[in-house]
Amino acid sequence: MKKILWTNFIAAILLLSFSVCKAEDTYQPGYIILNDGTRVGAFIALNDDAPWYNQRYIRYKDSAAFAADPNVKSKKIKVDDMKSFQAGTRIFDKIHYVNLENLQLKSMGTNDHMLERLAIGRINAHRFYQYPQDFVVYVASDEEVEQKEAEKKNDLIKGYKILVQKDDETKLHDAFDFDLQKYFKDTPDVLEKFQSGGYGNQPIAAHMSLTQRMVSLAKKSAFKPEEADGIIAALNDYNDKNAGKK
C-alpha cells in the first residue's frame, strides 16, 4: 500500500536517538576552545554515523567530572559557542562557509560549521559534509522509503568536500573541483609529484582532450577516498616544505 510520508522528522528522531546511544560508547579525550579563548578539558563524542551533526554541535563530559564518574550526564555545545575542539587525534575548527549548491532553511540561521582539519599552514583544508534536506515527501511503501533514506545518507557521507584556501584568501574552494596546480606552482617538486600522481592522486596530463578529462573525472569519482588521501598528502607536503614562508 502506497502512502505519503514526511520522513524528515521521523528520520531525524531516529538518527538523533541512535547517535546519542552510540555516543555513550565513543567518548574520546580532548578539549574545547570556547569563543572567549577558554580551554575546557573534555571527553567528546563524535557522530561518525551521521558526521554532519558534528558540524552543528557535539556532546561532551567535563574531564574532571568524567574522572570522578564516567557515567556523568553529558552536555551539549553548539557551533555558536566554540572556536575549535579536539577529540582524540582529530581537530575541528569553526569555519564560515555558505554552501550555495544546497541552500536550505537551516542556512538562514548560521553558516558556521565545525569542520575537521585536514591540513594547516600556507594552505588550510577542512572536510565539509552537506546536510540532509529540510523536508522530504515520499509516495512510497515503508520499504522503499527506508531504501531511499539509506541511499541519501550514503550519498551524503561519500559526497563530502575538501574546502581549501591559501595564504590570505577569503574564498573557499572544493579541492575536488579546483585546480590545485595553482597552489603548488611555487614549489616545483610538489607540483611535479602531484601532476604525476605521486601522492596517490589521479595523474594530471599537461594537455587533455575532452574525453580524457571525462575519464579522469570519472576515475576521481569512482576512487574518491584514494583521491582525497592523495590531495591531503600533497597539501601537507606543501605545507611542510613551506613552513614559515608566505
N, C-alpha and C positions, 0 to 999 in steps of 0.2 A: 504494500500500500504506500502510495506516494503522499508526502506531506511537506508543508513548509516549516523549516526550522531556522530560528535565529540562533545560529551556533556560536556566535562570538561570545555571548555571555556564558553559555554552558562550558565552552572550551576554556575560557579564561578561568572560571572557577575550578575546573578540574586541574588545569595546569598549575595554578597557584597552590592548590591543596597538595598536589604531588611534589611541587618544588619545596614546600615547607617541610614535608615529611622527609624528603630526600636530604634536605639541608642539615637535618639533625645528625646525619652520619658523616657530613663532609666539612665540618668546621676546620679551617686552617689557620695557623698562627700568622699574624701580620699586624698591620696598623692602618689607621685612618688619619688623613690630614684634613682638618676642618677648614672652613673658609677663612678663619682668623689666624691660621697657621698652627693651631694647637695639634699636637700629635697624640692620638689615642691608641694605646696598645689594645689589640682586639683579636679574637678568633672569628674569622669571617667565613660565611657560607656562600659559595658561588653556585649559580644555577647553570650547569653545563647542558642540561636537557633542553632548556629554552634560554639561551645566553643573552637574548635581547633584554631580558628582565634585569640582568646585571648592569645594563646601561642606564637604568632608571633608579634603582635602589638596591641595597644589599641588606642582609640580616647579619648581625654580629653579636658577640658576647664580650663584654669588657674583660680584659686579660686577668685583672685582679679578682673579679667576681668568678670567672671561669676556673681559676686556680683553687678557689675555695669550694666551688660546686660546679662541676662540668655540666650539670643539668639545669643551671640557672636559665631563666627565661631570656630569649634573645630580644634584641631591639632592632628596629628598622630605621635606616637613614637613607634619605633621598639625595639625588644628584645635586639638588639646590643647596645642600648643606655641607658639601665637602669639595676639596680640591683634587684629592687623589687618595688611593688606598692600595695596599699590597696584601695579597692573600697567597701564602706560600711563596713561590718564586715569581708570581705574576703581578705586574704593576698596572694599575688603571689610572688614567688621567682624565680630568674633565675637559672635554673638547666641544667647542661650539661648531655645529655643523647643521646646515639646512639641507635636507635631502630632497631636492627639487623633483627627483624622479618619482617620489612617493609621498606627496604631501597628504597629511591626514589631520583629523580633528585634534589629535594629541600634539600636532606640530604647532597649534595655536597657543599651547601652554609654554613649553620650553624646548629649545633646540640645543640644549646642553646634554651631553651624554658622557657616561663614564666608559671610556674605551681602553681596551687592553693595549699597552705599549709594546710595539714590536721592534722599534729602533729609535735611538735618541742620539742627537749630535747635530751636525750640519743638516742632516735630513732626518726629520721625525716621521714615524709611521705608527698608525694605530688601526686596529681592526674594528670595523663597524658592521653591525647586523641590522638589517631592515626589520621593521616591526610588523606584526600581523595586522591585517586590515581592521579598521574600526568596526565595521558592520559587514556581516556576510549573511546572505539569504540563499538557501538551497531549496529546490524542489526535488527531493530525492528520498530514498529509503535510509534507514539508520546506518546500514552497512556502507552505502555509497557516501554518506556524509562523513563517516569515520575514515574512509579511504581518502576522500578529498582533503580532509584536515591533515591527515598524516603526510600526504604528498606536499601540501603547502608548507607544513612545518619543515620537512626535509629540504625543500627549495630555499627556505629562509636560512637554514643552517649552512647550506652549501653556497648560498649566494652572497656571502659577506664581501665587503670591500676592504681594501687596504688603503687608507687615506694617508697621503704623503704631502709634505711641504718642506721646502728647502730654505735655509737661512731666514730672511725676513719676509718671506712670502706670507700672505694672509689667506690666500685661496688654497683649499684642499683639493687634491687630485686623487682619483682612484687609480692606483698603480697598475691595475689590470688593463686599463684603457688609456693610460698616459705613456708618452714616450720617455722612459727613464733615461735614455741616452743623453737627453739634455742635461740631466742632473750629473751624469758621470763624465761628461766630456772634459772636465778639468782634472781628471785623474785617469790617464790613458790606460793603465794596467787594469783598472776595474772595468772601464768601458770595453776594452778588448775581450776580457774574460766574460763579461755579460753578453756581448754580441755573439760569442762562440758557444754560449750555453754552458759555460764552465761552472756556474753556480747551481746547475740543475734545472735552469730555466730553459724555455724554448729558444734555440738559436735565432739570431736576427740577421737576415741577409741584407746586404747593402742596397740591393735593388730587387724588389719582389713584384711579380706580376699580381694581378687581381686574384687569380686562382691560388697562387702561393700564399697570399695574405689570408684568404678564406680558410685554407688548410691550416695555417699557423694559428688562427683564431680558434678553429675547431679543436685543435690539439690543446690549446691553453684551457679551453672549457672542459675538455674531457679529463685532463690531468691537472685540475686546478690546485689540489693540495701540493703537488710537486712544484708547480709553477709558483705558488705562494712561498714555499720554502726557499726556492731559488731567489726570488725577489728579496725576501727578508735577509738572506745570506749576503746578497750583493749590497744592500743598504748598510748593513752592519760593517761589512768590509770597507766600504767607502768611508763610513764614519770613523773607523779605527785609523785609516790612513790619513784622515783629515782632522784629527783631534787637535783642537787649539787653533785651527785655521778658519778663515772666513773670507 
